[in-house]
Amino acid sequence: MLKNNKLPLIAMVLAVISLSACGNTTGERALSGAGIGAGTGAVGAAVLGANPWAGALVGGAVGAGTGALTSPRQINLGR
């Protein structure tokens, strides 16, 4: 039913990218991005009928990479 609908997947990817920079240091941002990405990827994959473990792996990698490649000045969520 939802397998052909890409909107939830796109929304989750945007959420991962926007939230992955939570933290002050590169390590904190990478770790929080990995956690947020893994959770979002697992839920997104389950909703779309795919393997949640694969979704968590991909989401975690994307979130960690995005968190590590951003600085606090690029995405300021406040203190």
N, CA, C and O atoms as a Tripos MOL2 file, in Angstrom:
@<TRIPOS>MOLECULE
protein
  316   315    79     0     0
PROTEIN
NO_CHARGES

@<TRIPOS>ATOM
      1 N           0.8150   -1.1760    0.0000 N.3       1 MET1
      2 CA          0.0000    0.0000    0.0000 C.3       1 MET1
      3 C           0.8740    1.2600    0.0000 C.2       1 MET1
      4 O           0.7400    2.1020   -0.8880 O.2       1 MET1
      5 N           1.7720    1.3980    0.9940 N.am      2 LEU2
      6 CA          2.6300    2.5670    1.0660 C.3       2 LEU2
      7 C           3.9770    2.3680    0.3790 C.2       2 LEU2
      8 O           4.8190    3.2660    0.3900 O.2       2 LEU2
      9 N           4.1830    1.1940   -0.2200 N.am      3 LYS3
     10 CA          5.4900    0.9060   -0.8210 C.3       3 LYS3
     11 C           5.8260    1.8710   -1.9460 C.2       3 LYS3
     12 O           6.9970    2.1860   -2.1540 O.2       3 LYS3
     13 N           4.8330    2.3400   -2.6680 N.am      4 ASN4
     14 CA          5.0850    3.2230   -3.7990 C.3       4 ASN4
     15 C           5.0680    4.6940   -3.3950 C.2       4 ASN4
     16 O           5.4010    5.5550   -4.2090 O.2       4 ASN4
     17 N           4.6940    4.9930   -2.1760 N.am      5 ASN5
     18 CA          4.6150    6.3720   -1.7270 C.3       5 ASN5
     19 C           5.9630    6.7910   -1.1460 C.2       5 ASN5
     20 O           6.3790    6.2660   -0.1130 O.2       5 ASN5
     21 N           6.6350    7.7090   -1.7830 N.am      6 LYS6
     22 CA          7.9750    8.1420   -1.3660 C.3       6 LYS6
     23 C           7.9290    9.3150   -0.3850 C.2       6 LYS6
     24 O           8.9620    9.6660    0.1860 O.2       6 LYS6
     25 N           6.7680    9.9270   -0.1740 N.am      7 LEU7
     26 CA          6.6730   11.1000    0.6860 C.3       7 LEU7
     27 C           7.1440   10.8440    2.1180 C.2       7 LEU7
     28 O           7.8940   11.6670    2.6440 O.2       7 LEU7
     29 N           6.7480    9.7490    2.7810 N.am      8 PRO8
     30 CA          7.2630    9.5160    4.1380 C.3       8 PRO8
     31 C           8.7900    9.3710    4.1720 C.2       8 PRO8
     32 O           9.4360    9.8470    5.1050 O.2       8 PRO8
     33 N           9.3510    8.7340    3.1830 N.am      9 LEU9
     34 CA         10.7980    8.5690    3.1340 C.3       9 LEU9
     35 C          11.4990    9.9200    2.9720 C.2       9 LEU9
     36 O          12.5000   10.1830    3.6390 O.2       9 LEU9
     37 N          10.9900   10.7540    2.1100 N.am     10 ILE10
     38 CA         11.5790   12.0780    1.9000 C.3      10 ILE10
     39 C          11.4710   12.9150    3.1700 C.2      10 ILE10
     40 O          12.4180   13.6120    3.5350 O.2      10 ILE10
     41 N          10.3280   12.8520    3.8420 N.am     11 ALA11
     42 CA         10.1470   13.6080    5.0810 C.3      11 ALA11
     43 C          11.1170   13.1410    6.1570 C.2      11 ALA11
     44 O          11.6500   13.9560    6.9100 O.2      11 ALA11
     45 N          11.3480   11.8400    6.2320 N.am     12 MET12
     46 CA         12.2660   11.3230    7.2380 C.3      12 MET12
     47 C          13.7130   11.7040    6.9350 C.2      12 MET12
     48 O          14.4790   12.0090    7.8490 O.2      12 MET12
     49 N          14.0850   11.6860    5.6720 N.am     13 VAL13
     50 CA         15.4410   12.0910    5.3070 C.3      13 VAL13
     51 C          15.6600   13.5600    5.6600 C.2      13 VAL13
     52 O          16.7200   13.9190    6.1720 O.2      13 VAL13
     53 N          14.6810   14.4040    5.3940 N.am     14 LEU14
     54 CA         14.7970   15.8160    5.7440 C.3      14 LEU14
     55 C          14.8810   16.0050    7.2580 C.2      14 LEU14
     56 O          15.6200   16.8670    7.7330 O.2      14 LEU14
     57 N          14.1340   15.2100    8.0140 N.am     15 ALA15
     58 CA         14.2010   15.2910    9.4770 C.3      15 ALA15
     59 C          15.5810   14.8970    9.9780 C.2      15 ALA15
     60 O          16.1210   15.5380   10.8800 O.2      15 ALA15
     61 N          16.1500   13.8580    9.4060 N.am     16 VAL16
     62 CA         17.4930   13.4210    9.8070 C.3      16 VAL16
     63 C          18.5080   14.5200    9.5230 C.2      16 VAL16
     64 O          19.3500   14.8250   10.3670 O.2      16 VAL16
     65 N          18.4310   15.1020    8.3600 N.am     17 ILE17
     66 CA         19.3930   16.1390    7.9930 C.3      17 ILE17
     67 C          19.2440   17.3630    8.8870 C.2      17 ILE17
     68 O          20.2430   17.9580    9.2910 O.2      17 ILE17
     69 N          18.0150   17.7420    9.2000 N.am     18 SER18
     70 CA         17.8240   18.9470   10.0040 C.3      18 SER18
     71 C          18.1610   18.7350   11.4720 C.2      18 SER18
     72 O          18.5360   19.6930   12.1480 O.2      18 SER18
     73 N          18.0430   17.5290   11.9860 N.am     19 LEU19
     74 CA         18.2980   17.2730   13.4020 C.3      19 LEU19
     75 C          19.6550   16.6540   13.6880 C.2      19 LEU19
     76 O          20.0140   16.4870   14.8540 O.2      19 LEU19
     77 N          20.4060   16.3160   12.6770 N.am     20 SER20
     78 CA         21.6370   15.5770   12.9120 C.3      20 SER20
     79 C          22.7600   16.4200   13.4910 C.2      20 SER20
     80 O          23.7830   15.8720   13.9010 O.2      20 SER20
     81 N          22.6010   17.7240   13.5360 N.am     21 ALA21
     82 CA         23.6730   18.5780   14.0480 C.3      21 ALA21
     83 C          23.4830   18.9450   15.5160 C.2      21 ALA21
     84 O          24.0430   19.9450   15.9630 O.2      21 ALA21
     85 N          22.7230   18.1830   16.2710 N.am     22 CYS22
     86 CA         22.5400   18.4520   17.6930 C.3      22 CYS22
     87 C          23.8270   18.1090   18.4340 C.2      22 CYS22
     88 O          24.2400   16.9490   18.4540 O.2      22 CYS22
     89 N          24.4590   19.0990   19.0380 N.am     23 GLY23
     90 CA         25.6980   18.8860   19.7810 C.3      23 GLY23
     91 C          26.6870   19.9880   19.5000 C.2      23 GLY23
     92 O          26.5710   20.7180   18.5160 O.2      23 GLY23
     93 N          27.6680   20.0980   20.3840 N.am     24 ASN24
     94 CA         28.6610   21.1520   20.2350 C.3      24 ASN24
     95 C          29.9310   20.6890   19.5330 C.2      24 ASN24
     96 O          30.5330   21.4560   18.7810 O.2      24 ASN24
     97 N          30.3410   19.4560   19.7640 N.am     25 THR25
     98 CA         31.5600   18.9550   19.1340 C.3      25 THR25
     99 C          31.2020   18.0840   17.9430 C.2      25 THR25
    100 O          30.0560   17.6650   17.7800 O.2      25 THR25
    101 N          32.1950   17.8240   17.1200 N.am     26 THR26
    102 CA         31.9750   16.9640   15.9520 C.3      26 THR26
    103 C          31.5100   15.5780   16.3800 C.2      26 THR26
    104 O          30.6060   15.0100   15.7670 O.2      26 THR26
    105 N          32.1180   15.0340   17.4220 N.am     27 GLY27
    106 CA         31.7290   13.7100   17.9050 C.3      27 GLY27
    107 C          30.3060   13.6670   18.4210 C.2      27 GLY27
    108 O          29.5840   12.7020   18.1690 O.2      27 GLY27
    109 N          29.8900   14.7060   19.1430 N.am     28 GLU28
    110 CA         28.5170   14.7610   19.6540 C.3      28 GLU28
    111 C          27.5160   14.8370   18.5140 C.2      28 GLU28
    112 O          26.4900   14.1570   18.5310 O.2      28 GLU28
    113 N          27.8180   15.6670   17.5220 N.am     29 ARG29
    114 CA         26.9090   15.7910   16.3780 C.3      29 ARG29
    115 C          26.8410   14.4990   15.5790 C.2      29 ARG29
    116 O          25.7690   14.1140   15.1130 O.2      29 ARG29
    117 N          27.9750   13.8280   15.4170 N.am     30 ALA30
    118 CA         27.9750   12.5560   14.6860 C.3      30 ALA30
    119 C          27.1910   11.4970   15.4610 C.2      30 ALA30
    120 O          26.4290   10.7330   14.8690 O.2      30 ALA30
    121 N          27.3730   11.4510   16.7740 N.am     31 LEU31
    122 CA         26.6730   10.4560   17.5830 C.3      31 LEU31
    123 C          25.1740   10.7130   17.6330 C.2      31 LEU31
    124 O          24.3800    9.7860   17.4750 O.2      31 LEU31
    125 N          24.7810   11.9640   17.8500 N.am     32 SER32
    126 CA         23.3490   12.2530   17.8820 C.3      32 SER32
    127 C          22.7270   12.0660   16.4980 C.2      32 SER32
    128 O          21.5940   11.5980   16.3840 O.2      32 SER32
    129 N          23.4580   12.4260   15.4590 N.am     33 GLY33
    130 CA         22.9610   12.2110   14.1030 C.3      33 GLY33
    131 C          22.7890   10.7380   13.7850 C.2      33 GLY33
    132 O          21.8270   10.3480   13.1240 O.2      33 GLY33
    133 N          23.7240    9.9150   14.2560 N.am     34 ALA34
    134 CA         23.6110    8.4710   14.0260 C.3      34 ALA34
    135 C          22.3970    7.8980   14.7420 C.2      34 ALA34
    136 O          21.6790    7.0690   14.1830 O.2      34 ALA34
    137 N          22.1670    8.3330   15.9700 N.am     35 GLY35
    138 CA         21.0120    7.8360   16.7170 C.3      35 GLY35
    139 C          19.6970    8.2470   16.0960 C.2      35 GLY35
    140 O          18.7900    7.4310   15.9310 O.2      35 GLY35
    141 N          19.6010    9.5190   15.7540 N.am     36 ILE36
    142 CA         18.3750   10.0100   15.1210 C.3      36 ILE36
    143 C          18.1780    9.3410   13.7640 C.2      36 ILE36
    144 O          17.0660    8.9380   13.4230 O.2      36 ILE36
    145 N          19.2410    9.2260   13.0040 N.am     37 GLY37
    146 CA         19.1450    8.6060   11.6820 C.3      37 GLY37
    147 C          18.7820    7.1350   11.7420 C.2      37 GLY37
    148 O          17.9980    6.6530   10.9240 O.2      37 GLY37
    149 N          19.3480    6.4160   12.7080 N.am     38 ALA38
    150 CA         19.0370    4.9920   12.8310 C.3      38 ALA38
    151 C          17.5790    4.7810   13.2030 C.2      38 ALA38
    152 O          16.9090    3.9160   12.6390 O.2      38 ALA38
    153 N          17.0910    5.5600   14.1410 N.am     39 GLY39
    154 CA         15.6890    5.4380   14.5280 C.3      39 GLY39
    155 C          14.7470    5.7980   13.3980 C.2      39 GLY39
    156 O          13.7680    5.0980   13.1380 O.2      39 GLY39
    157 N          15.0520    6.8900   12.7340 N.am     40 THR40
    158 CA         14.2100    7.3220   11.6180 C.3      40 THR40
    159 C          14.2760    6.3300   10.4630 C.2      40 THR40
    160 O          13.2600    6.0280    9.8380 O.2      40 THR40
    161 N          15.4610    5.8290   10.1860 N.am     41 GLY41
    162 CA         15.6000    4.8520    9.0990 C.3      41 GLY41
    163 C          14.8690    3.5590    9.3770 C.2      41 GLY41
    164 O          14.2670    2.9780    8.4740 O.2      41 GLY41
    165 N          14.9150    3.0950   10.6280 N.am     42 ALA42
    166 CA         14.2180    1.8560   10.9810 C.3      42 ALA42
    167 C          12.7080    2.0230   10.8640 C.2      42 ALA42
    168 O          12.0230    1.1550   10.3230 O.2      42 ALA42
    169 N          12.1940    3.1300   11.3690 N.am     43 VAL43
    170 CA         10.7510    3.3830   11.2780 C.3      43 VAL43
    171 C          10.3320    3.5750    9.8280 C.2      43 VAL43
    172 O           9.3150    3.0370    9.3910 O.2      43 VAL43
    173 N          11.1180    4.3410    9.0880 N.am     44 GLY44
    174 CA         10.7870    4.5660    7.6790 C.3      44 GLY44
    175 C          10.7920    3.2920    6.8650 C.2      44 GLY44
    176 O           9.9160    3.0850    6.0250 O.2      44 GLY44
    177 N          11.7690    2.4380    7.1060 N.am     45 ALA45
    178 CA         11.8230    1.1730    6.3720 C.3      45 ALA45
    179 C          10.6470    0.2860    6.7440 C.2      45 ALA45
    180 O          10.0680   -0.3700    5.8780 O.2      45 ALA45
    181 N          10.2850    0.2570    8.0220 N.am     46 ALA46
    182 CA          9.1450   -0.5620    8.4420 C.3      46 ALA46
    183 C           7.8470   -0.0590    7.8210 C.2      46 ALA46
    184 O           7.0100   -0.8530    7.3910 O.2      46 ALA46
    185 N           7.6830    1.2490    7.7750 N.am     47 VAL47
    186 CA          6.4740    1.8300    7.1780 C.3      47 VAL47
    187 C           6.4010    1.5150    5.6870 C.2      47 VAL47
    188 O           5.3210    1.2720    5.1480 O.2      47 VAL47
    189 N           7.5420    1.5220    5.0360 N.am     48 LEU48
    190 CA          7.5660    1.2780    3.5970 C.3      48 LEU48
    191 C           7.6300   -0.2040    3.2400 C.2      48 LEU48
    192 O           7.6390   -0.5590    2.0610 O.2      48 LEU48
    193 N           7.6740   -1.0670    4.2490 N.am     49 GLY49
    194 CA          7.6710   -2.5010    3.9980 C.3      49 GLY49
    195 C           9.0480   -3.0920    3.7210 C.2      49 GLY49
    196 O           9.1540   -4.2030    3.2000 O.2      49 GLY49
    197 N          10.0940   -2.3610    4.0650 N.am     50 ALA50
    198 CA         11.4590   -2.8490    3.8480 C.3      50 ALA50
    199 C          12.0160   -3.3910    5.1650 C.2      50 ALA50
    200 O          11.3240   -3.4100    6.1830 O.2      50 ALA50
    201 N          13.2540   -3.8240    5.1300 N.am     51 ASN51
    202 CA         13.9120   -4.3710    6.3050 C.3      51 ASN51
    203 C          14.2960   -3.2300    7.2530 C.2      51 ASN51
    204 O          15.0900   -2.3680    6.8760 O.2      51 ASN51
    205 N          13.7450   -3.2040    8.4870 N.am     52 PRO52
    206 CA         14.0700   -2.1230    9.4240 C.3      52 PRO52
    207 C          15.5470   -2.0680    9.8040 C.2      52 PRO52
    208 O          16.0770   -0.9880   10.0630 O.2      52 PRO52
    209 N          16.2210   -3.2260    9.8400 N.am     53 TRP53
    210 CA         17.6510   -3.2310   10.1670 C.3      53 TRP53
    211 C          18.4580   -2.5310    9.0930 C.2      53 TRP53
    212 O          19.3900   -1.7870    9.3960 O.2      53 TRP53
    213 N          18.1070   -2.7650    7.8480 N.am     54 ALA54
    214 CA         18.7990   -2.0790    6.7490 C.3      54 ALA54
    215 C          18.5160   -0.5830    6.7850 C.2      54 ALA54
    216 O          19.4090    0.2290    6.5440 O.2      54 ALA54
    217 N          17.2700   -0.2210    7.0860 N.am     55 GLY55
    218 CA         16.9100    1.1890    7.2070 C.3      55 GLY55
    219 C          17.6730    1.8710    8.3300 C.2      55 GLY55
    220 O          18.1170    3.0110    8.1900 O.2      55 GLY55
    221 N          17.8250    1.1560    9.4610 N.am     56 ALA56
    222 CA         18.5770    1.7130   10.5880 C.3      56 ALA56
    223 C          20.0460    1.8950   10.2240 C.2      56 ALA56
    224 O          20.6640    2.8910   10.6000 O.2      56 ALA56
    225 N          20.5930    0.9510    9.5060 N.am     57 LEU57
    226 CA         21.9980    1.0450    9.1020 C.3      57 LEU57
    227 C          22.2310    2.2300    8.1670 C.2      57 LEU57
    228 O          23.1580    3.0150    8.3640 O.2      57 LEU57
    229 N          21.3920    2.3480    7.1640 N.am     58 VAL58
    230 CA         21.5340    3.4480    6.2050 C.3      58 VAL58
    231 C          21.2520    4.7870    6.8840 C.2      58 VAL58
    232 O          21.9990    5.7480    6.7020 O.2      58 VAL58
    233 N          20.1770    4.8490    7.6630 N.am     59 GLY59
    234 CA         19.8420    6.0920    8.3590 C.3      59 GLY59
    235 C          20.9150    6.5130    9.3390 C.2      59 GLY59
    236 O          21.2340    7.6970    9.4460 O.2      59 GLY59
    237 N          21.4760    5.5510   10.0560 N.am     60 GLY60
    238 CA         22.5390    5.8630   10.9990 C.3      60 GLY60
    239 C          23.7770    6.3930   10.3050 C.2      60 GLY60
    240 O          24.4100    7.3340   10.7860 O.2      60 GLY60
    241 N          24.1230    5.7960    9.1820 N.am     61 ALA61
    242 CA         25.2950    6.2520    8.4240 C.3      61 ALA61
    243 C          25.0780    7.6590    7.8720 C.2      61 ALA61
    244 O          25.9760    8.4990    7.9450 O.2      61 ALA61
    245 N          23.9000    7.9190    7.3240 N.am     62 VAL62
    246 CA         23.6060    9.2500    6.7830 C.3      62 VAL62
    247 C          23.5860   10.2840    7.9020 C.2      62 VAL62
    248 O          24.1350   11.3750    7.7510 O.2      62 VAL62
    249 N          22.9560    9.9450    9.0220 N.am     63 GLY63
    250 CA         22.8920   10.8760   10.1460 C.3      63 GLY63
    251 C          24.2590   11.1650   10.7330 C.2      63 GLY63
    252 O          24.5710   12.3170   11.0360 O.2      63 GLY63
    253 N          25.0800   10.1370   10.8980 N.am     64 ALA64
    254 CA         26.4290   10.3360   11.4410 C.3      64 ALA64
    255 C          27.2710   11.1810   10.5030 C.2      64 ALA64
    256 O          27.9910   12.0770   10.9420 O.2      64 ALA64
    257 N          27.1800   10.9000    9.2230 N.am     65 GLY65
    258 CA         27.9360   11.6810    8.2470 C.3      65 GLY65
    259 C          27.5060   13.1350    8.2190 C.2      65 GLY65
    260 O          28.3450   14.0350    8.1620 O.2      65 GLY65
    261 N          26.2120   13.3660    8.2590 N.am     66 THR66
    262 CA         25.7090   14.7410    8.2520 C.3      66 THR66
    263 C          26.1160   15.4650    9.5260 C.2      66 THR66
    264 O          26.5230   16.6260    9.4820 O.2      66 THR66
    265 N          26.0050   14.7830   10.6630 N.am     67 GLY67
    266 CA         26.4110   15.4040   11.9280 C.3      67 GLY67
    267 C          27.8890   15.7220   11.9730 C.2      67 GLY67
    268 O          28.2860   16.7640   12.4930 O.2      67 GLY67
    269 N          28.7030   14.8370   11.4360 N.am     68 ALA68
    270 CA         30.1490   15.0490   11.4550 C.3      68 ALA68
    271 C          30.5890   16.1370   10.4830 C.2      68 ALA68
    272 O          31.6050   16.7960   10.7070 O.2      68 ALA68
    273 N          29.8430   16.3260    9.4210 N.am     69 LEU69
    274 CA         30.2350   17.2950    8.3960 C.3      69 LEU69
    275 C          29.6650   18.6940    8.6160 C.2      69 LEU69
    276 O          29.9160   19.5940    7.8140 O.2      69 LEU69
    277 N          28.9010   18.8890    9.6920 N.am     70 THR70
    278 CA         28.3440   20.2080    9.9770 C.3      70 THR70
    279 C          29.0450   20.8120   11.1860 C.2      70 THR70
    280 O          29.6900   20.1100   11.9660 O.2      70 THR70
    281 N          28.9090   22.1030   11.3240 N.am     71 SER71
    282 CA         29.4680   22.7860   12.4830 C.3      71 SER71
    283 C          28.3280   23.4610   13.2320 C.2      71 SER71
    284 O          27.2540   23.6540   12.6620 O.2      71 SER71
    285 N          28.5330   23.8270   14.4970 N.am     72 PRO72
    286 CA         27.4710   24.5140   15.2310 C.3      72 PRO72
    287 C          27.0430   25.8150   14.5730 C.2      72 PRO72
    288 O          25.8940   26.2300   14.7250 O.2      72 PRO72
    289 N          27.9310   26.4600   13.8530 N.am     73 ARG73
    290 CA         27.5670   27.7030   13.1840 C.3      73 ARG73
    291 C          26.6650   27.4770   11.9860 C.2      73 ARG73
    292 O          25.8830   28.3610   11.6370 O.2      73 ARG73
    293 N          26.7510   26.3130   11.3420 N.am     74 GLN74
    294 CA         25.9280   26.0330   10.1690 C.3      74 GLN74
    295 C          24.4830   25.7800   10.5510 C.2      74 GLN74
    296 O          23.5700   26.2420    9.8660 O.2      74 GLN74
    297 N          24.2660   25.0560   11.6290 N.am     75 ILE75
    298 CA         22.9150   24.7430   12.0790 C.3      75 ILE75
    299 C          22.8560   25.0720   13.5590 C.2      75 ILE75
    300 O          23.3660   24.3170   14.3870 O.2      75 ILE75
    301 N          22.2370   26.1930   13.8940 N.am     76 ASN76
    302 CA         22.1510   26.6260   15.2850 C.3      76 ASN76
    303 C          20.7440   26.3780   15.7960 C.2      76 ASN76
    304 O          19.8020   27.0710   15.4100 O.2      76 ASN76
    305 N          20.6050   25.3750   16.6740 N.am     77 LEU77
    306 CA         19.3000   25.0560   17.2480 C.3      77 LEU77
    307 C          19.1010   25.7300   18.6020 C.2      77 LEU77
    308 O          18.1160   25.4490   19.2850 O.2      77 LEU77
    309 N          20.0000   26.6000   18.9960 N.am     78 GLY78
    310 CA         19.9040   27.2760   20.2920 C.3      78 GLY78
    311 C          20.6140   26.4980   21.3670 C.2      78 GLY78
    312 O          21.1150   25.4020   21.1140 O.2      78 GLY78
    313 N          20.6660   27.0330   22.5360 N.am     79 ARG79
    314 CA         21.3470   26.3700   23.6530 C.3      79 ARG79
    315 C          20.3780   25.6370   24.5190 C.2      79 ARG79
    316 O          20.7770   25.0200   25.5070 O.2      79 ARG79
@<TRIPOS>BOND
     1     1     2 1
     2     2     3 1
     3     3     4 2
     4     3     5 am
     5     5     6 1
     6     6     7 1
     7     7     8 2
     8     7     9 am
     9     9    10 1
    10    10    11 1
    11    11    12 2
    12    11    13 am
    13    13    14 1
    14    14    15 1
    15    15    16 2
    16    15    17 am
    17    17    18 1
    18    18    19 1
    19    19    20 2
    20    19    21 am
    21    21    22 1
    22    22    23 1
    23    23    24 2
    24    23    25 am
    25    25    26 1
    26    26    27 1
    27    27    28 2
    28    27    29 am
    29    29    30 1
    30    30    31 1
    31    31    32 2
    32    31    33 am
    33    33    34 1
    34    34    35 1
    35    35    36 2
    36    35    37 am
    37    37    38 1
    38    38    39 1
    39    39    40 2
    40    39    41 am
    41    41    42 1
    42    42    43 1
    43    43    44 2
    44    43    45 am
    45    45    46 1
    46    46    47 1
    47    47    48 2
    48    47    49 am
    49    49    50 1
    50    50    51 1
    51    51    52 2
    52    51    53 am
    53    53    54 1
    54    54    55 1
    55    55    56 2
    56    55    57 am
    57    57    58 1
    58    58    59 1
    59    59    60 2
    60    59    61 am
    61    61    62 1
    62    62    63 1
    63    63    64 2
    64    63    65 am
    65    65    66 1
    66    66    67 1
    67    67    68 2
    68    67    69 am
    69    69    70 1
    70    70    71 1
    71    71    72 2
    72    71    73 am
    73    73    74 1
    74    74    75 1
    75    75    76 2
    76    75    77 am
    77    77    78 1
    78    78    79 1
    79    79    80 2
    80    79    81 am
    81    81    82 1
    82    82    83 1
    83    83    84 2
    84    83    85 am
    85    85    86 1
    86    86    87 1
    87    87    88 2
    88    87    89 am
    89    89    90 1
    90    90    91 1
    91    91    92 2
    92    91    93 am
    93    93    94 1
    94    94    95 1
    95    95    96 2
    96    95    97 am
    97    97    98 1
    98    98    99 1
    99    99   100 2
   100    99   101 am
   101   101   102 1
   102   102   103 1
   103   103   104 2
   104   103   105 am
   105   105   106 1
   106   106   107 1
   107   107   108 2
   108   107   109 am
   109   109   110 1
   110   110   111 1
   111   111   112 2
   112   111   113 am
   113   113   114 1
   114   114   115 1
   115   115   116 2
   116   115   117 am
   117   117   118 1
   118   118   119 1
   119   119   120 2
   120   119   121 am
   121   121   122 1
   122   122   123 1
   123   123   124 2
   124   123   125 am
   125   125   126 1
   126   126   127 1
   127   127   128 2
   128   127   129 am
   129   129   130 1
   130   130   131 1
   131   131   132 2
   132   131   133 am
   133   133   134 1
   134   134   135 1
   135   135   136 2
   136   135   137 am
   137   137   138 1
   138   138   139 1
   139   139   140 2
   140   139   141 am
   141   141   142 1
   142   142   143 1
   143   143   144 2
   144   143   145 am
   145   145   146 1
   146   146   147 1
   147   147   148 2
   148   147   149 am
   149   149   150 1
   150   150   151 1
   151   151   152 2
   152   151   153 am
   153   153   154 1
   154   154   155 1
   155   155   156 2
   156   155   157 am
   157   157   158 1
   158   158   159 1
   159   159   160 2
   160   159   161 am
   161   161   162 1
   162   162   163 1
   163   163   164 2
   164   163   165 am
   165   165   166 1
   166   166   167 1
   167   167   168 2
   168   167   169 am
   169   169   170 1
   170   170   171 1
   171   171   172 2
   172   171   173 am
   173   173   174 1
   174   174   175 1
   175   175   176 2
   176   175   177 am
   177   177   178 1
   178   178   179 1
   179   179   180 2
   180   179   181 am
   181   181   182 1
   182   182   183 1
   183   183   184 2
   184   183   185 am
   185   185   186 1
   186   186   187 1
   187   187   188 2
   188   187   189 am
   189   189   190 1
   190   190   191 1
   191   191   192 2
   192   191   193 am
   193   193   194 1
   194   194   195 1
   195   195   196 2
   196   195   197 am
   197   197   198 1
   198   198   199 1
   199   199   200 2
   200   199   201 am
   201   201   202 1
   202   202   203 1
   203   203   204 2
   204   203   205 am
   205   205   206 1
   206   206   207 1
   207   207   208 2
   208   207   209 am
   209   209   210 1
   210   210   211 1
   211   211   212 2
   212   211   213 am
   213   213   214 1
   214   214   215 1
   215   215   216 2
   216   215   217 am
   217   217   218 1
   218   218   219 1
   219   219   220 2
   220   219   221 am
   221   221   222 1
   222   222   223 1
   223   223   224 2
   224   223   225 am
   225   225   226 1
   226   226   227 1
   227   227   228 2
   228   227   229 am
   229   229   230 1
   230   230   231 1
   231   231   232 2
   232   231   233 am
   233   233   234 1
   234   234   235 1
   235   235   236 2
   236   235   237 am
   237   237   238 1
   238   238   239 1
   239   239   240 2
   240   239   241 am
   241   241   242 1
   242   242   243 1
   243   243   244 2
   244   243   245 am
   245   245   246 1
   246   246   247 1
   247   247   248 2
   248   247   249 am
   249   249   250 1
   250   250   251 1
   251   251   252 2
   252   251   253 am
   253   253   254 1
   254   254   255 1
   255   255   256 2
   256   255   257 am
   257   257   258 1
   258   258   259 1
   259   259   260 2
   260   259   261 am
   261   261   262 1
   262   262   263 1
   263   263   264 2
   264   263   265 am
   265   265   266 1
   266   266   267 1
   267   267   268 2
   268   267   269 am
   269   269   270 1
   270   270   271 1
   271   271   272 2
   272   271   273 am
   273   273   274 1
   274   274   275 1
   275   275   276 2
   276   275   277 am
   277   277   278 1
   278   278   279 1
   279   279   280 2
   280   279   281 am
   281   281   282 1
   282   282   283 1
   283   283   284 2
   284   283   285 am
   285   285   286 1
   286   286   287 1
   287   287   288 2
   288   287   289 am
   289   289   290 1
   290   290   291 1
   291   291   292 2
   292   291   293 am
   293   293   294 1
   294   294   295 1
   295   295   296 2
   296   295   297 am
   297   297   298 1
   298   298   299 1
   299   299   300 2
   300   299   301 am
   301   301   302 1
   302   302   303 1
   303   303   304 2
   304   303   305 am
   305   305   306 1
   306   306   307 1
   307   307   308 2
   308   307   309 am
   309   309   310 1
   310   310   311 1
   311   311   312 2
   312   311   313 am
   313   313   314 1
   314   314   315 1
   315   315   316 2
@<TRIPOS>SUBSTRUCTURE
     1 MET1         2 RESIDUE 1 A MET
     2 LEU2         6 RESIDUE 1 A LEU
     3 LYS3        10 RESIDUE 1 A LYS
     4 ASN4        14 RESIDUE 1 A ASN
     5 ASN5        18 RESIDUE 1 A ASN
     6 LYS6        22 RESIDUE 1 A LYS
     7 LEU7        26 RESIDUE 1 A LEU
     8 PRO8        30 RESIDUE 1 A PRO
     9 LEU9        34 RESIDUE 1 A LEU
    10 ILE10       38 RESIDUE 1 A ILE
    11 ALA11       42 RESIDUE 1 A ALA
    12 MET12       46 RESIDUE 1 A MET
    13 VAL13       50 RESIDUE 1 A VAL
    14 LEU14       54 RESIDUE 1 A LEU
    15 ALA15       58 RESIDUE 1 A ALA
    16 VAL16       62 RESIDUE 1 A VAL
    17 ILE17       66 RESIDUE 1 A ILE
    18 SER18       70 RESIDUE 1 A SER
    19 LEU19       74 RESIDUE 1 A LEU
    20 SER20       78 RESIDUE 1 A SER
    21 ALA21       82 RESIDUE 1 A ALA
    22 CYS22       86 RESIDUE 1 A CYS
    23 GLY23       90 RESIDUE 1 A GLY
    24 ASN24       94 RESIDUE 1 A ASN
    25 THR25       98 RESIDUE 1 A THR
    26 THR26      102 RESIDUE 1 A THR
    27 GLY27      106 RESIDUE 1 A GLY
    28 GLU28      110 RESIDUE 1 A GLU
    29 ARG29      114 RESIDUE 1 A ARG
    30 ALA30      118 RESIDUE 1 A ALA
    31 LEU31      122 RESIDUE 1 A LEU
    32 SER32      126 RESIDUE 1 A SER
    33 GLY33      130 RESIDUE 1 A GLY
    34 ALA34      134 RESIDUE 1 A ALA
    35 GLY35      138 RESIDUE 1 A GLY
    36 ILE36      142 RESIDUE 1 A ILE
    37 GLY37      146 RESIDUE 1 A GLY
    38 ALA38      150 RESIDUE 1 A ALA
    39 GLY39      154 RESIDUE 1 A GLY
    40 THR40      158 RESIDUE 1 A THR
    41 GLY41      162 RESIDUE 1 A GLY
    42 ALA42      166 RESIDUE 1 A ALA
    43 VAL43      170 RESIDUE 1 A VAL
    44 GLY44      174 RESIDUE 1 A GLY
    45 ALA45      178 RESIDUE 1 A ALA
    46 ALA46      182 RESIDUE 1 A ALA
    47 VAL47      186 RESIDUE 1 A VAL
    48 LEU48      190 RESIDUE 1 A LEU
    49 GLY49      194 RESIDUE 1 A GLY
    50 ALA50      198 RESIDUE 1 A ALA
    51 ASN51      202 RESIDUE 1 A ASN
    52 PRO52      206 RESIDUE 1 A PRO
    53 TRP53      210 RESIDUE 1 A TRP
    54 ALA54      214 RESIDUE 1 A ALA
    55 GLY55      218 RESIDUE 1 A GLY
    56 ALA56      222 RESIDUE 1 A ALA
    57 LEU57      226 RESIDUE 1 A LEU
    58 VAL58      230 RESIDUE 1 A VAL
    59 GLY59      234 RESIDUE 1 A GLY
    60 GLY60      238 RESIDUE 1 A GLY
    61 ALA61      242 RESIDUE 1 A ALA
    62 VAL62      246 RESIDUE 1 A VAL
    63 GLY63      250 RESIDUE 1 A GLY
    64 ALA64      254 RESIDUE 1 A ALA
    65 GLY65      258 RESIDUE 1 A GLY
    66 THR66      262 RESIDUE 1 A THR
    67 GLY67      266 RESIDUE 1 A GLY
    68 ALA68      270 RESIDUE 1 A ALA
    69 LEU69      274 RESIDUE 1 A LEU
    70 THR70      278 RESIDUE 1 A THR
    71 SER71      282 RESIDUE 1 A SER
    72 PRO72      286 RESIDUE 1 A PRO
    73 ARG73      290 RESIDUE 1 A ARG
    74 GLN74      294 RESIDUE 1 A GLN
    75 ILE75      298 RESIDUE 1 A ILE
    76 ASN76      302 RESIDUE 1 A ASN
    77 LEU77      306 RESIDUE 1 A LEU
    78 GLY78      310 RESIDUE 1 A GLY
    79 ARG79      314 RESIDUE 1 A ARG
